[in-house]
Amino acid sequence: MTVFIIFLLVLSVLVLIHEAGHFFAARLFGVKAEELGAGFPPRIFGFVREDGKWKYVGRKDEKEYKNTIWSLNWLPLGGFVRIKGETPDGGASDPDSFQNVAIWKRVIILAAGVAMNWFLAFILFAAIFMIGAPAMLEDVPAGAVVEDRAVTITHLLEGQPADEAGLEAGDQVLSIAGEQPSDYNQAIDLIGAQGDDEFEIKVKRDEQELVFDLDPEYIEEIEKAGIGVAMADVGVVKFAWYQAIYQAGISTYNYTKLILVAFAGIIKDIVTFNGVSEDVAGPVGIAVLTGQFAKQGIVPLLQFAAILSINLAIINFLPIPALDGGRVIFLLIEKVRRKALRPKLEAMIHQIAFLALIILILLVTLRDLGKYGGVIWGGLKNLIGM
């Protein structure tokens, strides 16, 4: 239940921030936002500012008000903003209608949601760098504060002594043959000094100290006896607020580039009928991943939320009808043609594309249920005490 609540909170924040971008851009250009809601309808209740007073809006109240209705809705899956005249077949002719402002203003209103998701990712990364995040210490920028430095196992060769003994990536090395290494270079020297002799290694894993007996074997990759591990100096790296802002900008850019490359690969696979990659997660998969990151602490959860926010921004700005990017394409076509497509035709295209997206999400969700079904069932059994 806790994992489910955390997932809903993360998703709701990301979607509400996105919708708030549309809302503020619309108001900036004098376009009326008829309703801004947390969650999706049906409505629980709402409030609207009319004639200098706050007025209660019931769940069945469909009256048109002068100002924005602020509502709370039953389906806790994010939120929405309803902008006057935003649908192609809306036919709104009032000056405060989306359809009656300049095309460049409409493009900004549509793009504002995506921009807010990128901005949220930037803010989250800045917070992470100010709080302190685990990082390898090879290329730490000048001015960074490093805490909890430790020699950490980063990779194991399958079937080699360290892997067979039960060591895991992420283990912090406390001692090798009774000696405490000061850094990973000394750790490598200490392992090498044992030659073919069996030795003891002590590590820290999840606040527990574990001891393993290792018997080095000849490893072809290094052409000498070893235990088959890669190590690095890892620590919690913090920055001053002004450095954190700079690092946040770099991280937002780098993750955006990586996600764009990943999406290009996914689209290529779909177009060439290679199927959807196993790495693509639907709502169920994202919920499970949210729970896994939440268990690791606030910093990994914030990092996951930041990356998810960038994903949401990129997905929404893909040139696909029914998404913000697709609607921008229609506006550009309108600019070139000097007139909009027939409202019914554009509405039909958006509806077909939306249906296709829903089908794709359902297919990915079904695959997620097969992949994570055991995890979900285990969580349900724990919840009901089975």
Secondary structure, DSSP 8 states (H G I E B T S, - for coil): -HHHHHHHHHHHHHHHHHHHHHHHHHHHTT--EEEEEEEEEEEEEEEEEETTEEEEE-TT-----SS-EEEEEEEEEEEEEEETT-STT----STTSGGGS-HHHHHHHHHHHHHHHHHHHHHHHHHHHHH-EEEESTT--TT-EEEEEEEEEEEE-TTSHHHHHT--TT-EEEEETTB--SSHHHHHHHHHHTTTS-EEEEEEETTEEEEEEE--EEETTTTEEE--EEEEEEEEEE--HHHHHHHHHHHHHHHHHHHHHHHHHHHHHHHTT----TT---HHHHHHHHHHHHHH-HHHHHHHHHHHHHHHHHHHTSS-TTSHHHHHHHHHHHHHHTS---HHHHHHHHHHHHHHHHHHHHHHHHHHHHHHHHHHHHHHHHHHT-
